Amino acid sequence: MPETSAASPSPPITRLLGVMARLRNPDGGCEWDLAQSFETIAPYTIEEAYEVADAIAGGNPAAICDELGDLLLQVVFHSQIAADDGLFTFDDVATAISDKMERRHPHIFGDVTTSDVRLQWEQIKANERAADGPKGALDGVALSLPALLRAEKLQARAARVGFDWPDSDGPRDKIDEELAEVAAATDDAHRHEEIGDLLFAMANYARKLGVDPEAALRDANAKFARRFAAMEAIAGGSLAGLSLDEQEAHWQAVKASERG
């Protein structure tokens, strides 16, 4: 029988940190991993977060576990890059987020009582921002957010200081105004600008109606993809060669079957 070690195995996070440290070791490490930086890894970090969301939507626990591991690797990767440059370590990251969560939950980790946990959370965040010095109302809304999500967050931030429509009528009228400006655009650059304004107005209208525009568009994308696949199935695998009227007939049939 093979010999077994009496020592306890390392905790999984210790093992993962060791794996990354070895990959980033200039003496025998992985050439690709060594060449990476915060900037080159950031797109993968964003991609992995979306893959976690996809796994959750799929409802497969094994897939969720796998994708969370990939996302955790991104945190470890960034932390190792920082450690190599003498900036901070994974322990610093873990300590900072632990401190933040305890600080933002005084009703759990302190002696504060409150009837509105969300309001308390926002107030604590506001106090933290104030402690960092004067900043604009829109500072801190990440540039790398999906554009629709960032639009909603920018609008919500502006609303905190009173820059907002009193009801949904204003944003609804703004959509009509922006549609007219799209129609009046005279060149591609102008149309690009006006379409952006229209999408921004749509996000604002959704926010005023209490609808998450990013989630709503995600669901609409999923619905379109599902219906399009069903159309292809009806057509025998492909819509190529069918007239627009025939394709529309398949589309209506799929919609009718879903309602049924």
Beta strands, then each sheet from edge to edge (+ up, - down):
end
